[in-house]
């Protein structure tokens, strides 16, 4: 990897990661290419290979940035609820935002597809496995906080089971070409809370 220790190097690397993360979030893994990242960041093509040893390294940095941004958005949503307990409906919507993305609120079927493609696609990219494993407990902790604040604390196993149910319902909705997989997620959550 190139010299990132300088302020200019750190700034350029951060710009490349931000560009790659935006491409990943809007177009999936196939959108993250050296040329596309450099163009989006407004930097020379050579900068992608100067600051990253490989495309895999760039994709890993993009996946981490995307996931951390999504976790930060979730924490901000939870904090914005203010004092007191959110009602069950608010808690369910917040959980769905974490699992399907807030873009899914507006019927963002493409956003749901991209998120699930990213999760499933990570399984085909072994270099992402350590990152995904390290991020999972952070997502679980955020979801547990949502349910705890709503007065519905869940044991870790129950939380994991609930996520499995939501994932299954969403994938089934996608297979059936349901234009609103968020509704399937909401139904399964409300039925099992």
N, C-alpha and C positions, 0 to 999 in steps of 0.2 A: 504494500500500500504506500502511496506517496506521502510526502511530508504534510501531515495534518496539524502538527504542533504550532504552526504560526497562526495568528489571527485570520489572515487572508485564507490560509488553507482550511481552517476550521469553518470559516464562513462559506467557502466554496463547497466543501463536503456537505455541509448542512443544506445548502441550496439544492445540491444534487439529490440528497435524501428526500427533501420536501417535494421535489419534482417527481421523483420515482414513486413516492407514497401517493401523490395525487393521481398519477397514472394507474397505479395499482387499484386504488379505490374506485376510479371511474371506468377502468377498462380491463381489470384483471391482470394476471401474470403475463399474458401475451402482449400487453401494452407496455410493459417495462422492458425497453430495449435501449442500448447505449445511445443511439442517435435521438430517439424520442425524449429520453431523459435530458440529454444535453440541450436539445432545442427548447424544451419546456423551462429549463433553468436559465437559458440564455448564456450558456457557457460553451466553450469549444468541445467538440466530440472527444478529443484526447483527454479531457479532464475526467471522464468517467473511468478510464483505465488507469489514470494517474492516482486517483483517490480510492479506487476499489480494485482488488486483485482479480475479480471475475464478475460476470453478470450475476452469479449466485450470491456473491457478497453484496452487491447492490440491491438485489431482490430481498435479501435478508434484512438489510437496513431499512428498506421500504416497508416490509411487513412489520418490523418492530415499530417503526414510526406510526404506521397506520393503526396498529393495535393500541399503542400507548395514547394516541390521540383519541381513539374511541373510548378507552377507559377514562381519560380525563373528561371527555364529554359526559360520560355517565355519572362521574362524581359531581360534576357541575350541575347536572339535572337534579341529582339527589339533594344537593345543597340548596338549590333554588326552591325546593319544596317548602323550606322554612321549618319553623318548629312544629312539633306535633306529629301525629301519624298520618301518612297519606292513606286515603281509603283504598280498598282492595282494587278498584278500577284504576286508580292512579298508579298503584304499585305494579299492576299487571302491564300497563302501558310502558312504564319505565323499564321493566324487565324485557319486554318485547323490543324496546329500543336497543337494549344491550345485545340481544341475540340476533335481531334482524337488521338493525340499524335504524336510526331516526328517519332516514330517507323513506323508509317503508310506510311511514304515516300517511304520505300523500299518494298511496297506491303505487309506490316505487318498486314495481316488480323487478325491474332491471337491477336496482340496488340490492334486493334480496338475492337475486341470482348471483350477482357478483360476490356478495359476501359468502354465500355457501360455496361457490366455486373456489374462492380463496381458501376456505377452510378445508374442503376436500382436496384441492390442489396441493395443499401443504403436505398431504400424505404422499404425494408423488414426488416430492422434493425433500429427500432425507436431510438435507442440510438445514431445513427449517424446523425439523422435529425438536431440537433442544430449545429453540426460541418458543415454539408453541407450548411445549410442556412448562416452560418457566412462566408464561403468561396466564395459563389456565387458573392457577390459584388466585391470581389477582382478579380475574373475572368472577370466579366463584365468591370471593370475599365481597366484591361489589354487589352481586346478586343477593348474597346473604344479608348485607346491610339494608338493601331495599326491603326485603321481607321482614327483617327485624324491626325496621322503622314503621312498617305497616302493621306491627303487632302479630305477625305470623312467622316467628322464627322457625327455621328448618334445620334439621341435622344435615351434615354434609352429604350423607348418602341420599337423603330425601331431595336435597337441592339438585344433586347430580341426576337423579331419576327424573325430576321435573324437566331439566334441560333436555334429557334424552327424549322425553315425550314431545316437547316442543319441536325439537329437531325433526323427529319422525313425522309430526303433523305437517310441518312446513314442507318437508321433502315430498310427502304425499300430495300436498296441495300443488306443488310445482309440477309433479308428474301428471296430475289431472288438469294442468293448464288453468288452475284457479287464478283469476286475476288479483286475488287478495289473500295471499298466504298469511298475512298478519291476522286476519280474522280466524284462520285455523289455529294459529298460535294462541290468540286470545281465548278461544273456546276451550282449548285443552287446559290452559292455565286456570281459568275460572272453574272448570269442572273438577280440578284436582287440588284446589286450595281450600 
